[in-house]
Amino acid sequence: VDTTVGSPDGYYGGRITASGAATTQVTPFGVNKEVESYDLTINHLNRDGAPTAEYITLLRSFDDGRIHQLFGVDASVTARLPKGRYSVITLEFGTEEDQSATLLADSVLTLDRVTTLTMDGRAARLIEVAVEGADEQSGPAIVGVNFTDPERQFGIMLMSGGATYTAAVGGDEPVAGFFSAYLSVLGADGAPAPAVAPTEGPAQYHLSWAVTGRLFTGLTRTVAARDLATVKVDTAVTAAPSSAVRFSTPSWAFGDLGIGTGRELPLPNRQTAYYNADGGVRWQPIMIQDVTGPDGSPGDMLAEIDGSPTAYRAGRTVAESWNRGVFGPSVASLTGRGPTAAVRKGDTVLAQIGLYGDGAGRPGFARTSTAVTTLSRDGTVLGTFDRAGMGEFEVPATAGNYRLSVRAERAAPFTLSTSTSVDWTFRSANAGTGVTGLPLWSVTFAPRLGDDNTAAGGRRFVVPVTAQAQPGSNAGRLRQLSVEVSLDDGVTWVRAPLVRDRDGHTHIVVDHSTGAAFVSLRARATDTAGNSVDQTIIRAYAIAAR
């Protein structure tokens, strides 16, 4: 077989047929016209310099993004790979006794000849991080290496039960789109359910640093109190008994780690969280609420609330209230970097709207008993999904009038926002390449509720109201906003006048002296471009008995 002909590289197959007077013989054959490839031999040494077969090595191609995996069988392993540039990442495991781990990375290896590489654990240095004055210096720690190529994102996370060592091996050339990061949460573990709520959770210290272009070689940091931001967090309960963990995920201008740390606490709770603020880090808190099982351990997930990435300031103290109603639709961005609730990409509409955002306007998601999301264009249904606020719809390229409708119910253990319906209307057309945010609005209610999401009874009660358009969309200016109130689970409705205070904030006033147990809310908002939202929340919040 002559493979020097000018044909593309790859696999070829065929049949050779030989015929005689009385017989015919057919022989299949295959030929691999191999792309230009070379042998790469990798030798693995542990931190004592001894050959080790306790490893996993990954090679990531810069050319096509493919991942090649090599598992420990022998300390030395040879792979034949296409010519190109690779990142080589090795995880070496310690003994069962010490539970340590070593992470090594050659951020860029050029394979253009037969090559031998040694992943030498002796180059690794220990990660040692502490906080001055912290009562507890232990906690889960994560080391990650990430590639931020939007088409070929890839990351490796290492969480070790013992000491962690890291090192950059190979050349010193920094690699664009490659970064490594450290993340930990120090502090005592979660607290048991108290006799009297709310739980006073132990202080937690969230620490993260990143290095671009390579893996860092060891890390030694002692953090002083003046280098930390203080966040006083109080979290209410929506379904008892339940618990929640508030993860905090770090990100930077060049990328994010994609994972967070936190501790589970019974609800409701109070907690002080500390964050480092150097190195350009932003922290995105995410709360996950779980059912509490009969033995007191977390059970099935109930709800999630997503905060925005925040650049806290060292030496400053801020207060954050979480998981307080009214729980309703929110078109706020999940990333803080552009529209995420509902977007159009070419002729596809993608919806992932947080139907159960909290009173602070954060997007939120929750378990539902029934849910349906429907998109219509000029009166014709284009698609339906059995999920609350989520779906992927194929749409015509030409401009049209759209209606996105959501109907959702949630049952026990939830007692609030038990029935939610939303209708958005807007115009949309194919805008070419890229992602376009759809001009959706949401109306948020933020009454002052207690730890059990109950409002004071027996008096007139102020409910702040805010209308928000999806960030990054082409929505117009707010033209009209109206609110109605029901005290009988939506049987009858009464228009609630909007009141604007001296600071320009808007609220309504609800009479809590009628003996009603719940308040339901209905709102409509329209903008100057003709977009609108109609939303109804049955049992938006509860009124405490007098």
Protein Blocks (a to p, Z undefined) as FASTA:
>chain_A
ZZkbccdedddddddddddfkbccdddddddddddddddddddddfkopacfbdcddddd
fklopacddddfbfbdcddddeddddddddddddfklopacddddfbacdfbdcdddddf
klpccdddddehiablcdcdddddddfbfklgccdddddfbdcddddehjfbdcehiacd
ddddeddddddddfbdcdddddddddddddehiacehjaddddfklpccdddddddfbdc
dddddddddddfkbcehiacdddddddddddddddfehhiacddddddddddfkopacdd
fbdcddddddddehiacdddehiacddddfbdfklnacfkbccehjaccddddfkbcfko
pacddddfbdcddddeehiafbdcdbehiacddddfbdcddddddddddddfbfghkbcc
dddddddddebeajdddddddddddddddfkopacehiacdddddddddehiacdcdfbd
cddddfegomaccdddddddfkopacddddfknopabdcdddddddfkopacddddehkb
acddZZ
